[in-house]
């Protein structure tokens, strides 16, 4: 990838202060490391893979839940804990990863995170009971989410605010292959070798990724960033939430995630119960969602610098709200078919793929030096709140498809409204 001159240097090159001068050779090493990898395609590939590890682990495992239920002869609600507990594990660990990365370094924390994912995968593959599967899946998810949290922080460290949104768009576009490949991998392994092989395969992939990280990933933490002794820096979280600019991007990203989670929570039920189609039909219709997200992310990468972050956010929010409103309007009519749900959802995916890289970079830019804590809090908010929305859809799904489309419309409206938060003042 060829570097072009732009108005914002890479973050690790532009931070000049008394702290940097005191850092001496440590700062020089960080600058040299960032400069070395900035034009490296292998470095970008590693970031894509580490970002995709979490989605791959999740999407390949979900088809195995019925087999796990049958294997241990437990009620469906107990087997479902393998999913719900892992989401909350991801949410909580997102907070720790960001603060620890600011304190002791991105590379160290990311290597430990991927190692934890390997251990969790092994526990699942060898689990003698459902409790061990739940615990192992929580570890696997908690470790894998380190890549999702820290990859965008590393991108900003290396490429700076000016190019980070564009680079992150390319990474996100490539990463969306995981949700397409994961169900195919999981389904094939379950049918041929059993559900335990799903976890063994993901563990093997995570182990290879750990080796790649150890070789390819330098430390990009700015030397001027002061360390903190707390694993969770609550004063920093309070400072971030006091910033209108940070809350604006946080609310947009969280509500956008909730829109997508409402769809994920309700679409399988609509396919099988409302339309009476087999579960395999869900996979057929769903394939357009990651393709749409990849298309939007590619647009952000290709045209993000030209169009501008704020315009992409506004356009994405408007398209998402319009698509959800159309789905809600026809969900009670004879026009409502599976395409009446999945085509609007694909439009939402395109819109979010184009807008979310800008929101992700927005929260990091608003945080200044504490970008690790900002990224962790952002991920925690997305996961924790969207998990509640998924439970809400599950409770109300008996009212039919209108439940899903109404919640999608409400959350997309909140995402659009968040863009009207003023950024020039700080809450007191």
C-alpha positions as CSV (number, residue, x, y, z in Angstrom):
1,X,0.0,0.0,0.0
2,X,1.5,3.3,-1.1
3,X,1.6,6.2,1.3
4,X,0.4,9.5,0.1
5,X,0.9,12.9,1.8
6,X,-2.0,13.9,3.9
7,X,-2.8,16.5,6.5
8,X,-2.5,14.3,9.5
9,X,0.7,12.4,10.2
10,X,0.6,9.0,12.0
11,X,-0.3,9.4,15.7
12,X,3.0,8.0,16.9
13,X,4.9,10.6,14.8
14,X,3.0,13.7,15.8
15,X,2.8,13.4,19.6
16,X,5.5,15.9,20.7
17,X,5.6,17.0,24.3
18,X,7.9,17.1,27.3
19,X,6.8,13.5,28.0
20,X,8.1,12.4,24.6
21,X,11.4,14.0,25.1
22,X,11.7,12.3,28.4
23,X,10.8,9.0,26.8
24,X,14.0,9.1,24.8
25,X,14.9,5.9,22.9
26,X,11.6,4.3,23.8
27,X,9.8,6.9,21.7
28,X,12.3,6.5,18.9
29,X,11.7,2.8,18.8
30,X,7.9,3.3,18.7
31,X,8.2,5.8,15.8
32,X,10.5,3.5,13.9
33,X,8.2,0.5,14.4
34,X,5.2,2.5,13.2
35,X,7.1,3.8,10.1
36,X,8.2,0.3,9.3
37,X,4.7,-1.3,9.2
38,X,2.7,1.6,7.8
39,X,3.1,0.5,4.1
40,X,3.1,-3.3,4.9
41,X,0.3,-5.4,3.5
42,X,1.3,-8.3,5.8
43,X,0.8,-6.0,8.8
44,X,-2.7,-5.1,7.5
45,X,-3.4,-8.8,6.9
46,X,-2.6,-9.6,10.6
47,X,-4.9,-6.8,11.7
48,X,-7.7,-8.2,9.5
49,X,-7.2,-11.7,10.9
50,X,-7.1,-10.7,14.6
51,X,-10.2,-8.6,14.0
52,X,-12.0,-11.5,12.4
53,X,-11.1,-14.0,15.1
54,X,-14.1,-13.1,17.3
55,X,-16.7,-13.2,14.6
56,X,-15.3,-16.4,13.2
57,X,-15.4,-18.1,16.7
58,X,-19.0,-16.8,17.2
59,X,-20.5,-17.7,13.8
60,X,-18.9,-21.1,13.5
61,X,-20.1,-22.0,17.0
62,X,-23.7,-21.0,16.8
63,X,-24.8,-23.8,14.5
64,X,-23.3,-26.2,17.1
65,X,-25.7,-25.2,19.9
66,X,-28.4,-27.8,19.1
67,X,-25.8,-30.5,18.9
68,X,-24.3,-29.4,22.2
69,X,-27.8,-29.5,23.7
70,X,-28.3,-33.1,22.5
71,X,-24.9,-34.2,23.4
72,X,-25.3,-33.2,27.1
73,X,-29.0,-33.8,27.2
74,X,-29.8,-30.4,28.7
75,X,-32.7,-28.0,28.1
76,X,-32.4,-25.5,25.2
77,X,-32.2,-22.6,27.7
78,X,-29.2,-24.1,29.4
79,X,-27.4,-24.7,26.0
80,X,-28.2,-21.1,25.1
81,X,-26.0,-19.9,28.0
82,X,-23.0,-20.8,25.8
83,X,-24.0,-17.8,23.7
84,X,-25.4,-15.3,26.2
85,X,-22.6,-15.7,28.8
86,X,-20.0,-15.3,26.1
87,X,-21.5,-12.0,25.0
88,X,-21.3,-10.6,28.5
89,X,-17.8,-11.9,28.9
90,X,-16.8,-10.0,25.7
91,X,-18.5,-6.8,27.1
92,X,-16.7,-6.9,30.4
93,X,-13.3,-7.8,29.0
94,X,-13.5,-5.0,26.5
95,X,-13.2,-2.5,29.3
96,X,-10.1,-4.2,30.7
97,X,-8.4,-4.6,27.3
98,X,-8.5,-0.9,26.5
99,X,-7.2,0.3,29.8
100,X,-4.5,-2.3,30.0
101,X,-3.4,-1.5,26.4
102,X,-3.0,2.2,27.4
103,X,-1.0,1.2,30.5
104,X,1.3,-1.7,29.4
105,X,1.1,-1.8,25.6
106,X,-1.0,-3.0,22.7
107,X,1.2,-5.9,21.7
108,X,1.4,-7.5,25.2
109,X,-2.3,-7.4,25.8
110,X,-3.2,-8.6,22.3
111,X,-0.9,-11.6,22.6
112,X,-2.4,-12.6,26.0
113,X,-5.9,-12.1,24.6
114,X,-5.4,-14.5,21.7
115,X,-3.7,-17.0,24.0
116,X,-6.8,-17.0,26.2
117,X,-8.9,-17.7,23.1
118,X,-6.7,-20.7,22.4
119,X,-7.1,-22.0,26.0
120,X,-10.9,-21.5,25.9
121,X,-11.2,-23.3,22.6
122,X,-9.3,-26.2,24.1
123,X,-11.6,-26.3,27.1
124,X,-14.7,-26.5,24.9
125,X,-13.2,-29.2,22.7
126,X,-12.4,-31.4,25.7
127,X,-15.4,-30.4,27.9
128,X,-16.8,-33.2,30.0
129,X,-20.0,-31.3,30.8
130,X,-22.1,-28.3,29.7
131,X,-20.7,-26.2,32.5
132,X,-17.2,-26.6,31.0
133,X,-18.5,-25.7,27.6
134,X,-20.1,-22.5,29.0
135,X,-16.9,-21.6,30.8
136,X,-14.7,-22.4,27.8
137,X,-16.8,-20.5,25.4
138,X,-16.7,-17.5,27.7
139,X,-12.9,-17.7,27.7
140,X,-12.8,-18.1,24.0
141,X,-15.0,-15.1,23.4
142,X,-13.3,-13.0,26.0
143,X,-9.9,-13.7,24.5
144,X,-11.0,-13.3,20.9
145,X,-12.6,-9.9,21.5
146,X,-9.2,-8.4,22.2
147,X,-8.5,-8.2,18.5
148,X,-11.8,-6.4,17.8
149,X,-11.0,-3.8,20.6
150,X,-7.3,-3.2,20.0
151,X,-7.0,-3.5,16.2
152,X,-8.7,-0.1,15.7
153,X,-6.4,1.4,18.4
154,X,-3.3,0.1,16.6
155,X,-4.7,1.5,13.3
156,X,-4.9,4.9,14.8
157,X,-1.5,4.6,16.4
158,X,0.1,3.8,13.1
159,X,-1.9,5.8,10.5
160,X,-3.2,8.8,12.5
161,X,-6.7,10.4,12.5
162,X,-6.4,11.4,8.8
163,X,-6.0,7.9,7.3
164,X,-7.3,5.7,10.1
165,X,-11.0,5.7,9.0
166,X,-10.0,4.7,5.5
167,X,-7.7,2.0,6.6
168,X,-10.2,0.7,9.1
169,X,-12.8,0.6,6.3
170,X,-10.6,-1.7,4.3
171,X,-9.9,-3.9,7.4
172,X,-13.6,-4.1,8.2
173,X,-14.5,-5.0,4.6
174,X,-12.1,-7.9,4.6
175,X,-13.1,-9.0,8.1
176,X,-16.7,-9.5,7.0
177,X,-15.7,-12.7,5.3
178,X,-15.6,-14.3,8.7
179,X,-19.4,-14.2,9.2
180,X,-19.9,-15.8,5.8
181,X,-17.2,-18.5,6.2
182,X,-18.0,-19.3,9.9
183,X,-21.4,-20.9,9.5
184,X,-20.2,-22.9,6.5
185,X,-17.1,-24.1,8.5
186,X,-19.2,-24.9,11.6
187,X,-21.9,-26.8,9.7
188,X,-19.4,-28.9,7.7
189,X,-17.4,-29.9,10.8
190,X,-20.6,-30.7,12.8
191,X,-21.9,-33.0,10.1
192,X,-18.6,-34.7,9.4
193,X,-16.6,-34.9,12.7
194,X,-18.9,-33.5,15.5
195,X,-19.3,-30.3,17.4
196,X,-16.1,-30.6,19.3
197,X,-14.1,-30.2,16.1
198,X,-15.5,-26.7,15.7
199,X,-13.7,-25.5,18.8
200,X,-10.6,-27.5,18.0
201,X,-10.4,-25.9,14.6
202,X,-10.9,-22.3,15.9
203,X,-8.3,-23.0,18.6
204,X,-5.8,-24.1,15.9
205,X,-6.5,-21.0,13.9
206,X,-6.0,-18.8,17.0
207,X,-2.7,-20.5,17.8
208,X,-1.4,-19.8,14.3
209,X,-2.6,-16.2,14.6
210,X,-0.7,-15.9,17.9
211,X,2.5,-16.9,16.1
212,X,1.8,-14.3,13.3
213,X,1.3,-11.6,15.9
214,X,4.4,-12.5,17.7
215,X,6.4,-12.1,14.5
216,X,4.6,-9.2,12.7
217,X,3.1,-6.9,15.4
218,X,5.4,-4.2,16.9
219,X,4.5,-2.2,20.0
220,X,2.6,1.0,18.8
221,X,1.7,2.5,22.2
222,X,2.8,6.1,22.2
223,X,5.8,6.5,24.6
224,X,4.2,9.8,25.9
225,X,1.2,7.9,27.3
226,X,1.5,7.8,31.1
227,X,0.9,4.4,32.7
228,X,-2.0,3.7,35.1
229,X,-1.9,1.3,38.0
230,X,-5.6,0.4,37.7
231,X,-6.9,-2.4,35.4
232,X,-10.1,-0.4,35.1
233,X,-9.5,3.4,35.0
234,X,-12.9,4.7,36.1
235,X,-11.8,8.3,36.3
236,X,-10.8,8.1,32.6
237,X,-14.2,6.5,31.8
238,X,-16.0,9.4,33.6
239,X,-13.9,11.9,31.7
240,X,-14.7,10.3,28.4
241,X,-18.5,10.2,29.1
242,X,-18.3,13.9,30.1
243,X,-17.3,14.7,26.5
244,X,-20.2,15.5,24.3
245,X,-18.2,14.5,21.2
246,X,-17.3,11.1,22.7
247,X,-20.9,10.4,23.8
248,X,-22.1,11.3,20.3
249,X,-20.1,8.7,18.6
250,X,-20.6,6.2,21.4
251,X,-24.4,6.5,21.2
252,X,-24.3,6.2,17.4
253,X,-22.2,3.1,17.5
254,X,-24.2,1.5,20.3
255,X,-27.6,2.1,18.7
256,X,-26.3,0.9,15.3
257,X,-25.2,-2.3,16.9
258,X,-28.6,-2.6,18.6
259,X,-30.3,-2.3,15.2
260,X,-28.3,-5.2,13.9
261,X,-28.7,-7.3,17.0
262,X,-32.5,-6.9,16.9
263,X,-32.4,-8.3,13.4
264,X,-30.1,-11.2,14.4
265,X,-32.3,-12.1,17.4
266,X,-35.6,-12.2,15.5
267,X,-34.8,-13.1,11.9
268,X,-34.4,-16.9,12.6
269,X,-37.8,-17.0,14.3
270,X,-39.5,-15.1,11.5
271,X,-38.0,-17.5,8.9
272,X,-39.0,-20.7,10.7
273,X,-42.2,-19.8,12.6
274,X,-43.8,-17.0,10.5
275,X,-42.9,-18.2,7.0
276,X,-42.6,-21.9,7.9
277,X,-39.3,-22.3,6.1
278,X,-36.4,-24.6,7.1
279,X,-33.5,-23.3,9.1
280,X,-31.2,-23.7,6.1
281,X,-33.3,-20.9,4.4
282,X,-32.0,-18.5,7.0
283,X,-28.4,-19.1,5.8
284,X,-29.4,-18.5,2.2
285,X,-31.1,-15.2,2.9
286,X,-28.5,-14.1,5.4
287,X,-25.6,-14.2,2.9
288,X,-26.5,-10.8,1.7
289,X,-26.0,-9.2,5.1
290,X,-22.2,-9.6,5.4
291,X,-21.8,-8.9,1.7
292,X,-23.7,-5.6,2.2
293,X,-21.5,-4.8,5.2
294,X,-18.4,-5.5,3.2
295,X,-19.6,-3.3,0.4
296,X,-20.3,-0.4,2.8
297,X,-16.9,-0.9,4.5
298,X,-15.2,-0.9,1.1
299,X,-17.0,2.4,0.3
300,X,-15.7,3.9,3.5
301,X,-12.2,2.7,2.7
302,X,-12.3,3.9,-0.9
303,X,-14.2,7.2,-0.5
304,X,-14.0,8.0,3.2
305,X,-11.2,10.6,2.8
306,X,-13.0,12.2,-0.1
307,X,-16.5,12.3,1.3
308,X,-15.6,12.9,4.9
309,X,-16.5,11.2,8.2
310,X,-19.4,13.3,9.1
311,X,-21.1,13.0,5.8
312,X,-20.8,9.2,5.8
313,X,-22.2,9.1,9.3
314,X,-25.2,11.3,8.3
315,X,-25.8,9.3,5.1
316,X,-25.5,6.0,6.8
317,X,-27.9,6.9,9.6
318,X,-30.5,8.2,7.2
319,X,-30.3,5.1,4.9
320,X,-30.5,2.8,7.9
321,X,-33.6,4.6,9.4
322,X,-35.3,4.6,6.0
323,X,-34.7,0.9,5.4
324,X,-36.0,-0.1,8.8
325,X,-39.0,2.1,8.4
326,X,-39.9,0.4,5.1
327,X,-39.6,-3.0,6.7
328,X,-41.8,-1.9,9.6
329,X,-44.4,-0.5,7.3
330,X,-44.8,-3.7,5.2
331,X,-44.4,-6.2,8.0
332,X,-48.2,-6.4,8.5
333,X,-49.1,-6.5,4.8
334,X,-49.2,-9.1,2.2
335,X,-46.1,-7.6,0.7
336,X,-44.1,-9.0,3.6
337,X,-41.9,-11.8,2.4
338,X,-38.5,-13.0,3.6
339,X,-37.1,-10.5,1.1
340,X,-39.2,-7.8,2.8
341,X,-37.0,-8.3,5.9
342,X,-33.7,-9.3,4.5
343,X,-33.4,-6.6,1.7
344,X,-33.9,-3.7,4.2
345,X,-31.5,-5.5,6.5
346,X,-28.9,-5.7,3.7
347,X,-29.4,-1.9,3.1
348,X,-28.8,-1.3,6.8
349,X,-25.7,-3.4,6.6
350,X,-24.3,-1.3,3.7
351,X,-25.1,1.9,5.6
352,X,-23.5,0.7,8.8
353,X,-20.5,-0.6,7.0
354,X,-19.9,2.8,5.5
355,X,-20.7,4.8,8.7
356,X,-19.3,2.7,11.6
357,X,-15.5,3.2,10.7
358,X,-16.1,6.9,11.1
359,X,-17.8,6.4,14.5
360,X,-15.0,4.1,15.7
361,X,-12.3,6.7,14.8
362,X,-14.5,9.4,16.2
363,X,-14.5,7.9,19.7
364,X,-10.7,7.4,19.5
365,X,-10.0,11.0,18.3
366,X,-12.3,12.4,21.0
367,X,-10.3,10.5,23.7
368,X,-6.9,11.8,22.7
369,X,-4.1,9.7,24.3
370,X,-6.5,7.4,26.1
371,X,-7.7,5.7,22.9
372,X,-7.4,2.2,24.4
373,X,-9.8,3.0,27.2
374,X,-12.1,4.8,24.7
375,X,-12.2,1.7,22.4
376,X,-12.8,-0.6,25.4
377,X,-15.7,1.5,26.7
378,X,-17.1,1.7,23.1
379,X,-17.1,-2.1,22.7
380,X,-18.6,-2.6,26.2
381,X,-21.5,-0.3,25.4
382,X,-22.2,-1.9,22.1
383,X,-22.1,-5.5,23.5
384,X,-23.9,-4.8,26.8
385,X,-26.8,-2.7,25.4
386,X,-27.3,-4.8,22.3
387,X,-27.4,-7.9,24.5
388,X,-30.3,-6.4,26.3
389,X,-32.0,-5.5,23.0
390,X,-31.6,-9.1,21.9
391,X,-33.3,-10.3,25.1
392,X,-36.1,-7.7,24.6
393,X,-36.8,-9.1,21.1
394,X,-36.8,-12.6,22.5
395,X,-39.4,-11.6,25.1
396,X,-41.7,-9.9,22.5
397,X,-41.2,-12.1,19.5
398,X,-44.6,-13.7,20.1
399,X,-46.2,-10.5,18.7
400,X,-44.7,-11.4,15.3
401,X,-42.4,-9.7,12.8
402,X,-43.5,-6.3,13.8
403,X,-41.5,-6.8,17.0
404,X,-38.2,-7.1,15.1
405,X,-38.9,-4.3,12.6
406,X,-40.2,-1.9,15.3
407,X,-37.2,-2.4,17.5
408,X,-34.9,-2.0,14.5
409,X,-36.6,1.3,13.5
410,X,-36.5,2.6,17.1
411,X,-32.8,2.0,17.5
412,X,-31.9,3.3,14.1
413,X,-33.9,6.5,14.9
414,X,-31.8,6.8,18.1
415,X,-28.6,6.4,16.1
416,X,-29.7,9.1,13.7
417,X,-30.8,11.4,16.6
418,X,-27.4,11.0,18.3
419,X,-25.7,12.9,15.5
420,X,-27.5,16.1,16.7
421,X,-25.6,16.1,20.0
422,X,-23.5,19.2,20.1
423,X,-19.8,18.6,20.2
424,X,-18.6,22.0,21.4
425,X,-19.4,21.6,25.1
426,X,-18.6,19.3,27.9
427,X,-21.1,18.1,30.4
428,X,-20.6,19.2,34.0
